[in-house]
Amino acid sequence: MYENRSSGDADPEWVYWLNRDEISTMRARVMVELGKPSEAEPLLVGVLSRYPAESYREQSLYWSWLAEAYAKAGELDQGRAALGKAADYAARVNSSRTADRLTVVMGLLTP
């Protein structure tokens, strides 16, 4: 379990980025896919409150996942607000992934 690991554990090199916030983000995305978007919201809000503001691409993606959770929960105003934040961060990077996410989530928020 993640909580039981120690700094001396022999982890594979590819897990350098894996921390509690990344695990929470993955869990939130799964909750949305399972049709439980309200369970995703507190996870993503917590992660976003701690995530570095200068990580524009990740901020954009995480805000887009929060917007999707709101959209699928029927909270369209909150979804649009979150998508606006995602778009603000996306404007600071050249990423096709963030652009694609904005398009997909905008489709969920547009009647």
Secondary structure, DSSP 8 states (H G I E B T S, - for coil): -GGG--TTS---GGGTT--HHHHHHHHHHHHHHTT-HHHHHHHHHHHHHHS-TT-HHHHHHHHHHHHHHHHHTT-HHHHHHHHHHHHHHHTTS--HHHHHHHHHHHHHH--
